[in-house]
Amino acid sequence: MRLTEQPSKYDNLEKMSVKELITNINNEDKLVALAIEKVLPDLEKLISAVEHQLRNGGRMFYVGCGTGGRLSVLDAIELPNTYGIEPDKIICILAGGVENLVLALEEKEDDIEEGWRTLQSYNVSPKDIIVGISASGTTPFVLETMKKCKEHGIPCGSFVNNENSPISQYSDYPVEVITGPEFVTGSTRMKSGTSQKMICDMISTTVLIRLGRVEGNRMVNVRLINDKVVDRSVRMLMDRNPQMTDYEFVKKVIIENGNVKKAEEALKAQGLL
């Protein structure tokens, strides 16, 4: 039996108090970061490969379903606004389609053709890299997609929550995060899902920092999507350039140029920085 399907260490959950339940869930959640710590060398290899492909004009495709697939969508949709990248650099291939995200079409995880068919619609090539996500490490949607990618010379990475999984065998950069049995037996939306969220954050954040989308610790390419972000951007530029003290002038320049980085370049061109 896969580790993620083994019985919970806890029983008679329905007899526990609220305090007991949340304490025990919290104790299990504490184990997730420690499990990831053990595989940081493998994660470094995966992230370095993603950086290499993107730096050379390729794209990254998350491939997943269920909790992991949905979490990858949540990761990817925030990146264009946060880091100013084009939406076609990090793409999600979700079983049942990203447009059906809220429908939780779990039956689609058994579709062995949809993933590769969707990748073909993006003209996937060996310049790109695929990152498969599966708690079990056996999900047919992910596994069969990765098999096709391997046949066509497309590099593959993956992260799963069971050892020696079939998906890892088809991965050039496998990461196996062993989070153990779930608090509710088989409910991989819990610890497995938490590890998947953390790894998605680590992949996208690290890669985009490495690709120059962050300077210092600031989101200098953040898009001006609302008043809060405009104000943050103005204060960011003023903090980075103490000689700029006129808030309204800086705001005007940032709005005209689209983000802090471009605004600073414009101000330098004018001899004001």
VODREN-774430 format. One line per field, with one value per residue: residue in three letters; y, x negated, z negated of N, C-alpha, C in turn. Coordinates in nm, 2 decimals. Layout:
<atoms>
r	ALA/... .
n_yy	Y/... .
n_xx	X/... .
n_zz	Z/... .
ca_yy	Y/... .
ca_xx	X/... .
ca_zz	Z/... .
c_yy	Y/... .
c_xx	X/... .
c_zz	Z/... .
</atoms>
This chain:
<atoms>
r	MET/ARG/LEU/THR/GLU/GLN/PRO/SER/LYS/TYR/ASP/ASN/LEU/GLU/LYS/MET/SER/VAL/LYS/GLU/LEU/ILE/THR/ASN/ILE/ASN/ASN/GLU/ASP/LYS/LEU/VAL/ALA/LEU/ALA/ILE/GLU/LYS/VAL/LEU/PRO/ASP/LEU/GLU/LYS/LEU/ILE/SER/ALA/VAL/GLU/HIS/GLN/LEU/ARG/ASN/GLY/GLY/ARG/MET/PHE/TYR/VAL/GLY/CYS/GLY/THR/GLY/GLY/ARG/LEU/SER/VAL/LEU/ASP/ALA/ILE/GLU/LEU/PRO/ASN/THR/TYR/GLY/ILE/GLU/PRO/ASP/LYS/ILE/ILE/CYS/ILE/LEU/ALA/GLY/GLY/VAL/GLU/ASN/LEU/VAL/LEU/ALA/LEU/GLU/GLU/LYS/GLU/ASP/ASP/ILE/GLU/GLU/GLY/TRP/ARG/THR/LEU/GLN/SER/TYR/ASN/VAL/SER/PRO/LYS/ASP/ILE/ILE/VAL/GLY/ILE/SER/ALA/SER/GLY/THR/THR/PRO/PHE/VAL/LEU/GLU/THR/MET/LYS/LYS/CYS/LYS/GLU/HIS/GLY/ILE/PRO/CYS/GLY/SER/PHE/VAL/ASN/ASN/GLU/ASN/SER/PRO/ILE/SER/GLN/TYR/SER/ASP/TYR/PRO/VAL/GLU/VAL/ILE/THR/GLY/PRO/GLU/PHE/VAL/THR/GLY/SER/THR/ARG/MET/LYS/SER/GLY/THR/SER/GLN/LYS/MET/ILE/CYS/ASP/MET/ILE/SER/THR/THR/VAL/LEU/ILE/ARG/LEU/GLY/ARG/VAL/GLU/GLY/ASN/ARG/MET/VAL/ASN/VAL/ARG/LEU/ILE/ASN/ASP/LYS/VAL/VAL/ASP/ARG/SER/VAL/ARG/MET/LEU/MET/ASP/ARG/ASN/PRO/GLN/MET/THR/ASP/TYR/GLU/PHE/VAL/LYS/LYS/VAL/ILE/ILE/GLU/ASN/GLY/ASN/VAL/LYS/LYS/ALA/GLU/GLU/ALA/LEU/LYS/ALA/GLN/GLY/LEU/LEU .
n_yy	-0.12/0.22/0.48/0.72/0.63/0.48/0.39/0.65/0.78/0.85/0.79/0.74/1.00/1.15/1.16/1.34/1.66/2.01/2.14/1.92/1.81/2.02/2.06/1.82/1.81/2.03/1.94/1.73/1.89/2.02/1.85/1.86/2.07/1.97/1.73/1.83/1.95/1.74/1.67/1.88/1.89/1.74/1.90/2.13/2.05/2.02/2.28/2.42/2.31/2.40/2.67/2.69/2.61/2.81/3.03/3.00/3.05/2.87/2.71/2.64/2.38/2.29/1.98/1.83/1.70/1.70/1.80/1.88/1.96/2.18/2.35/2.42/2.57/2.79/2.89/2.96/3.15/3.38/3.48/3.64/3.90/3.95/3.93/4.03/3.87/3.72/3.55/3.31/3.18/3.02/2.76/2.58/2.25/2.11/1.84/1.79/2.06/2.39/2.58/2.46/2.46/2.49/2.28/2.04/1.79/1.50/1.25/1.28/1.23/0.98/1.00/0.92/1.05/1.32/1.50/1.50/1.57/1.83/1.95/1.93/2.12/2.35/2.34/2.21/2.14/2.02/2.24/2.32/2.24/1.99/1.96/1.73/1.66/1.48/1.32/1.05/0.94/0.79/0.87/0.84/1.04/1.22/1.04/0.91/1.13/1.22/1.00/1.03/1.27/1.20/1.03/1.21/1.36/1.56/1.73/1.63/1.70/1.63/1.61/1.41/1.22/0.96/0.70/0.57/0.58/0.53/0.76/0.91/0.75/0.81/1.06/1.32/1.48/1.39/1.45/1.33/1.37/1.27/1.27/1.10/0.90/1.04/1.28/1.24/0.94/0.88/1.13/1.33/1.59/1.72/1.70/1.61/1.79/2.03/2.02/2.03/2.28/2.44/2.36/2.44/2.72/2.75/2.67/2.85/3.10/3.10/3.05/3.28/3.49/3.43/3.48/3.75/3.90/4.01/4.25/4.31/4.27/4.32/4.35/4.45/4.44/4.42/4.44/4.71/4.67/4.75/5.01/4.97/4.83/5.02/5.23/5.08/5.05/5.31/5.38/5.19/5.27/5.52/5.44/5.30/5.50/5.75/6.02/6.09/6.25/6.34/6.24/6.24/6.30/6.08/5.88/5.94/5.90/5.62/5.51/5.59/5.44/5.18/4.99/4.97/4.91/4.99/5.25/5.35/5.32/5.50/5.74/5.75/5.78/6.04/6.17/6.20/6.02 .
n_xx	-0.08/-0.05/-0.23/-0.10/0.16/0.19/0.32/0.41/0.22/0.38/0.69/1.05/1.14/1.38/1.45/1.28/1.21/1.24/1.00/0.83/0.83/0.73/0.48/0.36/0.36/0.20/-0.04/-0.10/-0.13/-0.36/-0.55/-0.59/-0.76/-1.00/-1.02/-1.04/-1.29/-1.47/-1.48/-1.59/-1.84/-1.76/-1.55/-1.68/-1.82/-1.60/-1.49/-1.71/-1.72/-1.48/-1.52/-1.73/-1.60/-1.40/-1.56/-1.68/-1.48/-1.27/-0.97/-0.79/-0.59/-0.35/-0.20/0.08/0.34/0.64/0.58/0.30/0.27/0.46/0.34/0.11/0.21/0.30/0.06/-0.07/0.11/0.07/-0.18/-0.24/-0.14/-0.27/-0.55/-0.58/-0.60/-0.54/-0.23/-0.26/-0.49/-0.50/-0.30/0.01/0.11/0.40/0.59/0.89/0.91/0.80/1.00/1.21/1.15/1.28/1.46/1.36/1.30/1.24/1.24/1.11/0.84/0.78/0.77/0.57/0.48/0.54/0.36/0.11/0.22/0.31/0.07/-0.05/0.11/-0.01/-0.24/-0.46/-0.80/-1.15/-1.28/-1.13/-1.02/-0.87/-0.68/-0.57/-0.30/-0.20/-0.05/-0.03/-0.21/-0.15/0.06/0.25/0.30/0.09/-0.13/-0.12/-0.13/-0.39/-0.54/-0.50/-0.62/-0.89/-0.93/-0.95/-1.17/-1.15/-1.24/-1.18/-1.05/-0.95/-0.73/-0.64/-0.47/-0.54/-0.77/-0.99/-0.82/-0.62/-0.60/-0.83/-1.02/-1.00/-1.10/-1.34/-1.43/-1.35/-1.16/-1.09/-0.89/-0.84/-0.58/-0.43/-0.16/0.18/0.36/0.64/0.72/0.58/0.65/0.51/0.52/0.43/0.14/-0.02/0.08/0.01/-0.27/-0.30/-0.20/-0.40/-0.63/-0.57/-0.57/-0.84/-0.97/-0.87/-0.92/-1.20/-1.31/-1.22/-1.34/-1.61/-1.60/-1.60/-1.38/-1.34/-1.48/-1.72/-1.52/-1.28/-0.98/-1.03/-0.92/-0.65/-0.32/-0.09/0.17/0.37/0.47/0.34/0.10/-0.01/-0.07/-0.25/-0.45/-0.53/-0.64/-0.84/-1.02/-1.09/-1.22/-1.43/-1.56/-1.65/-1.68/-1.45/-1.18/-0.93/-0.62/-0.39/-0.50/-0.67/-0.48/-0.34/-0.54/-0.58/-0.33/-0.32/-0.52/-0.48/-0.60/-0.82/-1.09/-1.11/-1.04/-1.25/-1.45/-1.37/-1.39/-1.66/-1.75/-1.67/-1.84/-1.78/-1.82 .
n_zz	0.00/0.08/-0.08/-0.13/-0.14/-0.36/-0.69/-0.91/-1.19/-1.39/-1.55/-1.59/-1.54/-1.53/-1.79/-1.91/-2.06/-1.94/-2.00/-2.03/-1.78/-1.61/-1.72/-1.68/-1.39/-1.34/-1.45/-1.27/-1.04/-1.09/-1.02/-0.75/-0.64/-0.73/-0.59/-0.33/-0.36/-0.36/-0.10/0.04/0.20/0.43/0.51/0.57/0.80/0.98/0.99/1.09/1.35/1.45/1.45/1.64/1.88/1.91/1.92/2.16/2.34/2.33/2.19/1.88/1.79/1.57/1.48/1.38/1.16/0.95/0.61/0.62/0.89/0.90/0.71/0.85/1.05/0.91/0.83/1.07/1.19/1.05/1.11/1.34/1.27/1.02/1.09/1.34/1.57/1.89/1.95/2.08/2.01/1.78/1.75/1.69/1.71/1.66/1.55/1.71/1.77/1.72/1.72/1.60/1.33/1.08/1.07/0.99/1.13/1.07/1.19/1.42/1.38/1.47/1.74/2.01/2.23/2.26/2.14/2.30/2.54/2.49/2.44/2.69/2.82/2.74/2.88/2.77/2.70/2.70/2.59/2.38/2.04/1.84/1.55/1.34/1.11/0.84/0.57/0.52/0.70/0.91/1.07/1.36/1.56/1.53/1.54/1.80/1.96/1.91/2.00/2.28/2.32/2.26/2.47/2.68/2.63/2.44/2.16/1.82/1.49/1.16/0.87/0.60/0.34/0.25/0.23/0.48/0.71/1.01/1.16/1.09/1.21/1.47/1.48/1.52/1.32/1.04/0.74/0.44/0.18/-0.13/-0.32/-0.47/-0.62/-0.60/-0.81/-0.81/-0.69/-0.37/-0.27/-0.07/-0.03/-0.24/-0.42/-0.20/0.00/-0.12/-0.11/0.17/0.23/0.10/0.25/0.51/0.47/0.40/0.64/0.84/0.73/0.67/0.93/1.07/0.93/0.99/1.26/1.27/1.19/0.95/0.74/0.49/0.23/0.35/0.54/0.82/1.07/1.05/1.16/1.21/1.07/0.89/0.66/0.42/0.50/0.66/0.48/0.32/0.51/0.56/0.31/0.29/0.50/0.41/0.17/0.26/0.39/0.24/0.30/0.45/0.36/0.41/0.40/0.57/0.82/0.86/0.86/1.09/1.29/1.26/1.32/1.59/1.70/1.62/1.43/1.14/1.22/1.49/1.46/1.31/1.50/1.69/1.55/1.50/1.77/1.81/1.65/1.39/1.19 .
ca_yy	0.00/0.35/0.54/0.82/0.56/0.40/0.44/0.76/0.75/0.89/0.72/0.80/1.15/1.21/1.18/1.44/1.80/2.10/2.16/1.80/1.80/2.12/2.04/1.70/1.85/2.12/1.85/1.67/1.99/2.06/1.75/1.89/2.14/1.88/1.64/1.90/1.98/1.62/1.66/2.01/1.87/1.70/2.02/2.22/2.01/2.04/2.42/2.46/2.27/2.49/2.80/2.67/2.60/2.94/3.13/2.98/3.07/2.77/2.73/2.54/2.33/2.20/1.88/1.77/1.70/1.70/1.91/1.93/2.04/2.31/2.44/2.47/2.68/2.91/2.94/3.02/3.27/3.50/3.52/3.76/4.03/3.96/3.94/4.10/3.78/3.69/3.44/3.19/3.13/2.91/2.72/2.47/2.15/2.05/1.74/1.85/2.19/2.50/2.66/2.39/2.45/2.48/2.17/1.92/1.68/1.40/1.14/1.31/1.19/0.86/1.02/0.90/1.11/1.46/1.58/1.51/1.64/1.97/2.00/1.95/2.24/2.46/2.32/2.17/2.10/1.99/2.36/2.33/2.14/1.95/1.93/1.65/1.67/1.37/1.27/0.90/0.91/0.69/0.93/0.81/1.16/1.27/0.94/0.89/1.26/1.22/0.90/1.09/1.37/1.13/0.97/1.32/1.43/1.68/1.71/1.62/1.69/1.58/1.59/1.32/1.19/0.82/0.66/0.47/0.59/0.52/0.90/0.94/0.67/0.88/1.20/1.35/1.55/1.35/1.49/1.25/1.43/1.17/1.33/1.00/0.89/1.17/1.28/1.16/0.84/0.89/1.26/1.39/1.74/1.77/1.71/1.61/1.92/2.14/2.01/2.07/2.43/2.49/2.34/2.53/2.85/2.75/2.66/2.97/3.22/3.09/3.07/3.42/3.57/3.40/3.54/3.89/3.96/4.07/4.32/4.32/4.18/4.39/4.31/4.57/4.43/4.40/4.51/4.81/4.61/4.82/5.12/4.92/4.80/5.15/5.29/5.00/5.07/5.44/5.38/5.11/5.35/5.62/5.38/5.26/5.62/5.85/6.16/6.11/6.28/6.39/6.12/6.25/6.29/5.94/5.80/5.97/5.83/5.48/5.48/5.61/5.34/5.04/4.93/5.04/4.89/5.07/5.39/5.39/5.33/5.63/5.85/5.75/5.84/6.18/6.23/6.23/5.92 .
ca_xx	0.00/-0.13/-0.24/0.01/0.29/0.18/0.40/0.37/0.17/0.48/0.82/1.16/1.13/1.51/1.46/1.19/1.25/1.18/0.86/0.75/0.82/0.64/0.35/0.30/0.34/0.09/-0.16/-0.13/-0.17/-0.50/-0.64/-0.60/-0.88/-1.11/-1.02/-1.10/-1.43/-1.54/-1.50/-1.64/-1.93/-1.68/-1.47/-1.78/-1.84/-1.48/-1.48/-1.82/-1.68/-1.37/-1.59/-1.80/-1.51/-1.34/-1.67/-1.71/-1.36/-1.17/-0.86/-0.77/-0.45/-0.30/-0.10/0.13/0.48/0.67/0.52/0.17/0.30/0.52/0.24/0.02/0.28/0.30/-0.08/-0.10/0.19/0.02/-0.32/-0.24/-0.12/-0.38/-0.68/-0.58/-0.64/-0.43/-0.15/-0.29/-0.62/-0.48/-0.16/0.06/0.19/0.48/0.68/1.03/0.89/0.80/1.13/1.30/1.08/1.37/1.55/1.30/1.33/1.14/1.24/1.02/0.71/0.76/0.76/0.43/0.45/0.57/0.24/0.02/0.30/0.31/-0.07/-0.07/0.17/-0.10/-0.36/-0.56/-0.93/-1.26/-1.32/-1.05/-1.03/-0.74/-0.69/-0.45/-0.27/-0.11/-0.07/-0.05/-0.32/-0.10/0.17/0.24/0.30/-0.05/-0.23/-0.11/-0.18/-0.54/-0.59/-0.50/-0.73/-1.01/-0.95/-0.98/-1.29/-1.12/-1.29/-1.07/-1.07/-0.83/-0.73/-0.54/-0.47/-0.57/-0.90/-1.00/-0.70/-0.64/-0.62/-0.97/-1.10/-1.00/-1.14/-1.48/-1.46/-1.24/-1.16/-1.00/-0.87/-0.77/-0.51/-0.37/-0.01/0.25/0.44/0.76/0.66/0.60/0.69/0.39/0.53/0.37/0.00/-0.07/0.12/-0.07/-0.40/-0.29/-0.20/-0.53/-0.72/-0.53/-0.62/-0.98/-1.01/-0.84/-0.99/-1.34/-1.34/-1.20/-1.45/-1.73/-1.59/-1.61/-1.25/-1.34/-1.61/-1.72/-1.41/-1.16/-0.91/-1.04/-0.85/-0.51/-0.22/-0.01/0.31/0.47/0.42/0.24/-0.02/-0.07/-0.13/-0.37/-0.55/-0.59/-0.72/-0.95/-1.11/-1.15/-1.31/-1.55/-1.63/-1.61/-1.67/-1.32/-1.10/-0.80/-0.54/-0.30/-0.58/-0.71/-0.36/-0.31/-0.64/-0.56/-0.21/-0.35/-0.62/-0.43/-0.65/-0.93/-1.21/-1.10/-1.03/-1.39/-1.53/-1.33/-1.44/-1.81/-1.77/-1.65/-1.94/-1.72/-1.87 .
ca_zz	0.00/0.09/-0.22/-0.15/-0.16/-0.49/-0.80/-1.00/-1.32/-1.48/-1.53/-1.66/-1.52/-1.56/-1.94/-1.95/-2.07/-1.85/-2.04/-2.00/-1.63/-1.55/-1.77/-1.61/-1.26/-1.34/-1.47/-1.14/-0.94/-1.12/-0.96/-0.60/-0.61/-0.76/-0.48/-0.22/-0.39/-0.33/0.05/0.10/0.31/0.55/0.55/0.64/0.94/1.06/1.01/1.18/1.48/1.50/1.48/1.76/1.99/1.92/1.96/2.30/2.43/2.31/2.09/1.79/1.79/1.46/1.53/1.26/1.14/0.81/0.53/0.68/1.02/0.87/0.65/0.95/1.12/0.82/0.83/1.20/1.22/0.98/1.15/1.43/1.19/0.92/1.14/1.47/1.68/1.98/1.90/2.15/1.96/1.68/1.79/1.62/1.78/1.55/1.59/1.72/1.82/1.62/1.72/1.51/1.20/0.96/1.08/0.93/1.21/1.03/1.28/1.53/1.36/1.54/1.88/2.04/2.36/2.26/2.11/2.41/2.65/2.45/2.46/2.83/2.87/2.71/2.96/2.67/2.76/2.60/2.53/2.26/1.94/1.78/1.40/1.31/0.97/0.80/0.44/0.52/0.79/1.00/1.14/1.50/1.64/1.52/1.58/1.94/2.03/1.90/2.09/2.41/2.32/2.27/2.61/2.77/2.59/2.36/2.02/1.72/1.35/1.09/0.72/0.55/0.20/0.23/0.28/0.59/0.78/1.15/1.22/1.07/1.30/1.60/1.45/1.52/1.20/0.95/0.60/0.36/0.05/-0.21/-0.43/-0.56/-0.62/-0.63/-0.94/-0.77/-0.60/-0.23/-0.23/-0.03/-0.02/-0.37/-0.42/-0.06/0.06/-0.18/-0.05/0.31/0.23/0.07/0.36/0.62/0.43/0.41/0.78/0.92/0.67/0.70/1.07/1.12/0.87/1.06/1.39/1.26/1.17/0.82/0.70/0.34/0.19/0.39/0.67/0.91/1.20/1.02/1.24/1.14/1.08/0.81/0.59/0.32/0.56/0.71/0.36/0.28/0.61/0.54/0.19/0.33/0.58/0.32/0.07/0.34/0.44/0.14/0.36/0.50/0.25/0.45/0.41/0.68/0.94/0.87/0.90/1.23/1.37/1.25/1.40/1.73/1.74/1.60/1.31/1.08/1.29/1.61/1.42/1.28/1.63/1.75/1.47/1.53/1.90/1.80/1.56/1.26/1.09 .
c_yy	0.13/0.42/0.65/0.76/0.48/0.47/0.55/0.71/0.78/0.81/0.78/0.95/1.21/1.23/1.29/1.58/1.88/2.12/2.04/1.79/1.90/2.11/1.92/1.73/1.94/2.04/1.78/1.77/2.03/1.97/1.78/1.96/2.05/1.78/1.70/1.92/1.86/1.61/1.79/1.99/1.83/1.82/2.12/2.18/2.04/2.19/2.47/2.43/2.36/2.62/2.79/2.68/2.74/3.04/3.12/2.98/2.97/2.81/2.62/2.50/2.25/2.11/1.82/1.76/1.70/1.82/1.97/2.01/2.17/2.40/2.49/2.58/2.81/2.97/3.02/3.15/3.40/3.56/3.64/3.89/4.05/3.99/4.00/4.00/3.76/3.56/3.31/3.13/3.01/2.88/2.59/2.38/2.08/1.95/1.80/1.99/2.30/2.58/2.59/2.37/2.42/2.36/2.04/1.80/1.56/1.28/1.16/1.27/1.05/0.87/1.02/0.98/1.27/1.54/1.60/1.59/1.79/2.03/2.02/2.08/2.36/2.44/2.29/2.11/2.07/2.12/2.38/2.23/2.12/1.92/1.86/1.65/1.56/1.32/1.12/0.86/0.81/0.75/0.91/0.93/1.21/1.17/0.93/1.02/1.26/1.12/0.96/1.19/1.31/1.08/1.08/1.41/1.55/1.65/1.71/1.63/1.65/1.60/1.51/1.29/1.05/0.79/0.56/0.47/0.58/0.66/0.94/0.87/0.74/1.03/1.21/1.41/1.52/1.41/1.41/1.30/1.34/1.23/1.23/0.99/1.02/1.16/1.21/1.07/0.86/1.03/1.34/1.54/1.80/1.79/1.71/1.74/2.03/2.14/2.06/2.22/2.49/2.47/2.42/2.67/2.85/2.75/2.80/3.09/3.21/3.11/3.21/3.52/3.55/3.46/3.69/3.97/4.03/4.14/4.35/4.22/4.23/4.34/4.43/4.56/4.40/4.49/4.60/4.77/4.68/4.93/5.08/4.90/4.93/5.22/5.22/5.03/5.21/5.44/5.30/5.19/5.45/5.56/5.35/5.38/5.74/5.99/6.19/6.12/6.32/6.27/6.13/6.24/6.15/5.85/5.82/5.90/5.68/5.44/5.49/5.50/5.19/4.96/5.01/5.03/4.98/5.22/5.44/5.41/5.47/5.75/5.86/5.81/5.99/6.25/6.26/6.13/5.90 .
c_xx	-0.09/-0.12/-0.13/0.15/0.30/0.27/0.34/0.32/0.28/0.61/0.93/1.17/1.26/1.53/1.37/1.26/1.19/1.04/0.78/0.73/0.72/0.50/0.28/0.27/0.22/-0.04/-0.20/-0.18/-0.32/-0.60/-0.67/-0.73/-1.00/-1.13/-1.08/-1.25/-1.52/-1.57/-1.54/-1.74/-1.86/-1.60/-1.56/-1.81/-1.73/-1.47/-1.59/-1.78/-1.57/-1.43/-1.66/-1.71/-1.45/-1.44/-1.70/-1.58/-1.25/-1.06/-0.86/-0.62/-0.43/-0.20/-0.05/0.29/0.51/0.61/0.39/0.19/0.36/0.42/0.14/0.08/0.28/0.16/-0.10/-0.02/0.14/-0.11/-0.32/-0.23/-0.23/-0.51/-0.69/-0.62/-0.52/-0.36/-0.19/-0.43/-0.60/-0.33/-0.12/0.14/0.27/0.58/0.83/1.02/0.89/0.93/1.23/1.24/1.17/1.46/1.49/1.33/1.22/1.13/1.15/0.88/0.68/0.75/0.61/0.39/0.46/0.44/0.15/0.09/0.29/0.17/-0.10/0.00/0.09/-0.23/-0.48/-0.68/-1.03/-1.32/-1.25/-1.08/-0.90/-0.77/-0.56/-0.43/-0.17/-0.14/-0.11/-0.17/-0.28/0.01/0.16/0.23/0.16/-0.15/-0.23/-0.16/-0.33/-0.60/-0.60/-0.61/-0.86/-1.04/-0.99/-1.09/-1.27/-1.16/-1.17/-1.12/-0.94/-0.84/-0.61/-0.56/-0.49/-0.70/-0.89/-0.88/-0.72/-0.66/-0.77/-1.06/-1.10/-1.04/-1.29/-1.52/-1.35/-1.27/-1.05/-0.99/-0.78/-0.71/-0.44/-0.22/0.06/0.33/0.57/0.71/0.69/0.63/0.56/0.40/0.47/0.22/-0.06/-0.04/0.03/-0.21/-0.40/-0.28/-0.33/-0.63/-0.69/-0.59/-0.77/-1.03/-0.99/-0.92/-1.14/-1.38/-1.33/-1.30/-1.57/-1.72/-1.58/-1.48/-1.24/-1.48/-1.61/-1.63/-1.27/-1.11/-0.91/-0.97/-0.70/-0.42/-0.13/0.13/0.41/0.40/0.31/0.10/-0.09/-0.14/-0.25/-0.48/-0.62/-0.68/-0.85/-1.06/-1.17/-1.24/-1.44/-1.63/-1.59/-1.61/-1.53/-1.22/-0.96/-0.71/-0.46/-0.38/-0.62/-0.60/-0.33/-0.41/-0.62/-0.44/-0.24/-0.44/-0.58/-0.48/-0.77/-1.06/-1.21/-1.10/-1.17/-1.47/-1.50/-1.39/-1.60/-1.83/-1.75/-1.75/-1.89/-1.76/-2.02 .
c_zz	0.00/-0.05/-0.24/-0.17/-0.29/-0.60/-0.88/-1.13/-1.43/-1.45/-1.62/-1.66/-1.56/-1.71/-1.99/-1.97/-1.96/-1.88/-2.01/-1.85/-1.57/-1.60/-1.70/-1.46/-1.25/-1.36/-1.35/-1.04/-0.97/-1.05/-0.81/-0.57/-0.63/-0.65/-0.36/-0.24/-0.35/-0.18/0.12/0.21/0.44/0.60/0.62/0.78/1.03/1.09/1.11/1.33/1.54/1.53/1.61/1.88/2.02/1.97/2.11/2.39/2.42/2.21/1.99/1.79/1.66/1.52/1.40/1.26/0.99/0.74/0.59/0.80/0.99/0.80/0.75/1.03/1.04/0.82/0.96/1.23/1.16/1.03/1.24/1.36/1.09/0.98/1.28/1.58/1.77/1.93/1.97/2.12/1.87/1.70/1.71/1.71/1.67/1.61/1.59/1.76/1.71/1.61/1.63/1.37/1.09/0.96/1.02/1.00/1.19/1.12/1.39/1.51/1.42/1.69/1.92/2.17/2.35/2.23/2.23/2.53/2.62/2.47/2.61/2.88/2.84/2.79/2.87/2.75/2.66/2.54/2.40/2.16/1.87/1.63/1.36/1.15/0.94/0.66/0.44/0.60/0.89/1.09/1.29/1.59/1.64/1.58/1.73/2.02/2.02/1.99/2.24/2.43/2.34/2.41/2.71/2.72/2.51/2.22/1.92/1.58/1.29/0.94/0.68/0.40/0.16/0.29/0.39/0.68/0.93/1.22/1.20/1.17/1.44/1.59/1.45/1.39/1.10/0.81/0.53/0.22/-0.03/-0.33/-0.52/-0.55/-0.66/-0.76/-0.92/-0.66/-0.45/-0.18/-0.20/-0.01/-0.15/-0.36/-0.28/0.01/0.01/-0.12/0.09/0.32/0.20/0.18/0.48/0.59/0.44/0.55/0.85/0.86/0.70/0.84/1.12/1.05/0.95/1.20/1.38/1.23/1.03/0.80/0.56/0.29/0.24/0.53/0.76/1.04/1.17/1.11/1.16/1.14/1.00/0.73/0.48/0.38/0.62/0.59/0.32/0.38/0.59/0.42/0.21/0.40/0.49/0.22/0.14/0.39/0.35/0.19/0.42/0.39/0.28/0.49/0.54/0.81/0.96/0.92/1.05/1.32/1.37/1.33/1.55/1.78/1.71/1.48/1.26/1.17/1.41/1.57/1.38/1.40/1.69/1.68/1.49/1.67/1.90/1.70/1.42/1.15/1.12 .
</atoms>
